[in-house]
């Protein structure tokens, strides 16, 4: 797979991810929910201020550290993907790497810029955010919140059996997390790598084959 195709794939994922996020941010208030397919597939607008699963650490300073860490990871990932292409790794592996990379960039854009370009979303009201508000965004550079919207509560209002360790009798829901298209790209890339790792890594890259000029050790 050549570099142009990989860049096209990454840009396509970023476009879809950002288009969905812009639509949700500009048309939904925090907590607003609409059914997509029955009761188990919904659009539910939440904003993630920190790490995966909504975890936080260190307040504003922690937010900066997290965003900078994501930025460094994305820069490092750019060089990795370039190397994968040059070394002619398996196309499936390169696609998976591109999915993970594009997802990371998509969420990084939220963290870096959304606080500057969007108005604050207000929970459980009819007020929705505006793009480029007159008096500035809701947060400075690097302090934006990641927009999440896909919610699939396939099993809801259930409880663990009383005999179940630790969580016995407590409420159970599957699938509880709310996520976005970038998260889907990352998860798809990681799961596919795990499932097909034997196929992707069972053969050496073409330029790693020993030759007369570069004999095998």
N, C-alpha and C positions, 0 to 999 in steps of 0.2 A: 504494500500500500504506500502510495507516495504522499509527500507532505501536503499537497493541495487538497487531496481528499480528506485527510485528517483534519486540516484547518476548516474545511467546509462542514464536516460533521460537528466539530466543536462549536462553530458559529451557529449552526442550526439548533443545537441543544440550548445554547445561550439565548437565542431569539425566542424560542418557545417558552423557556423558563421565565425570562423577563416579561414577555407579553402577558403570561398568566398572572404574574405577580402585580404588574401594573393594573391589570383589570380588577383584580381582587382589592388592591389597595385603594383604588379610586371609586369603587362601587359598593364595597362592603364596609360595615362597621365591625369593630372587634366583637367577636362572639356570634356574628350573623352566620346562619347556617341554611343551606338549601340542599334538597335531595337531588342526586344525579341519577342513580339507578335504585329504585326502591328505598328501603330504610337503611341499607347497609353500605351505601356508597354516597358520600355527601361532600359538599364544599363547606368548610367551616373555617372562618378566618381567625387566625391567631398570629401573634408575632413572637418570635423567639429572640430573647435578649442575650442569650449566651451560647452554651455548647449544645450538643445533641441532647434530645429529651428535655430541653428547656432548662438545663442546669446552669447555674451562675457561679462566678467566683470573683472575689476581689473588687466588686463594685465597678466604678468607672475605669479605674486603672486596670482591673482584670479584663474588662472589655477591650481596651486598647491592646493589651498583651495578646489576647486571643485573636484579634483581627490581624495584628502584625505577624503572628505565627502562621495564620492562614495565607497571608501574602507571601511569606518566605517559602512556604510549602508549594504554592502555585508557581513561583519563579523557579524553584528547584524542579518541579514537575515539567516545566517547559523544556528544560535541558534533557530530562530523562526521555520524554517522548521523542525529541529530536534524535537522541541516540538510538532509540528503538527502531526508528525509521531507517536511519543510516546503516544499522547493522542487520536490517532486513529480518526482523523478528516476525513471528507468525502474525498474519493479518488479524486474526481473532484477538490475539493478545494486544495488538496496537489499538484495536477498536475499544477493548475494555479499558485500556489506559486512557484513551480519549474521553470515554464516558465519565470516568472518575475525575479526570482533570476538569472537564467542562462543568460538572456538578460543583466542584470546589470553587471554580471561578464564579459561577452563578450566585452562590451564597456569599462569596467575598464581596461582590458588587453591592449586595444589600447592606452588609456591615460597613462598608466604606462610604457609600454615597446616599443611601436612602434617608438618613437623618437630615441631610442637607437639602434634598430636593422635594421631600414630602412633608405635608402637614401631619400633625399627630392624629392618629385614629382614636376615636372616642368609643369606649365599650358600651354596648347595649343601648344605643341611641339611633336616631335617623341621620346623624351627621357622619359624612364620609370625608376622607382626607382630600386635599387638593394638591396638585402638582405645582411646584415652584410658588408656594404661597407668598403673599405680599410681605409678610414680616419674617420670612425665613423658615427653615425647616424645624423639625422637632428636636434635632440633636446635631452636634458638631461632627466633623470628619472623623471616621473610624468608630463612631458610636451608633450607627444605624442598626435597626432590628431586622432579622430575617423573616420574610413573609412566608407563612405556611397556610395550606388550604385543603389538602386532600385528607379525608377522614373516612376510615372504613371500619365501623363498629359491627363486624359480622356477628359477634356474640356480645350481647349487652344485657344488663340487669340480671346477671347470673352471680352466683356466689361459690367460693371454694367450699368443698365438704368440710365439716367441722373437724374431721380427723387429719386434714391436710396440714403438713408441718408449716409453722410460722404464719401462714396466711389463712389458716382454717376459719371458715365462716365469713371472711371478708369478701367484699364485692369484687367480681371478676369481669373484665371486659377485654375482648380481642377483636379488633386490633386498636389499642388506645391511642398511640401517637398520631399527631397531625403532622404532615410532611408536605414537601413541595416537589416540583418536577426535577430540580437539581438533586434532591435527595434520592429520587427514583433512579436518576442516571448513575449516581454513585453506587447505590445498592445493586443495580443491574450489572455494573462492571465488576464489582467485587464478587457477587454470587457466580457470575459466569466464569470468572477466573478460577474460582474454587472448583466448580463442577468440571471444567474442561482443562484443568492444569496439565493433565497427562498429555493431551493433544497439543497444547501450546508449547510445552517445554520438553516434549519427547524427542525433539530434533534440534541439533545445533543450528544457529544462524548461518547463512550461506558463507559469510566472510570469515567464519570461525573454522572452516574446514582446513585441515593441514595441507600445505602445498610444498613444493620444492623450496620456495623462498622462505616459508615459515613452517618448518618441520614440526611434527608433533613432539611433545616432551617425552 
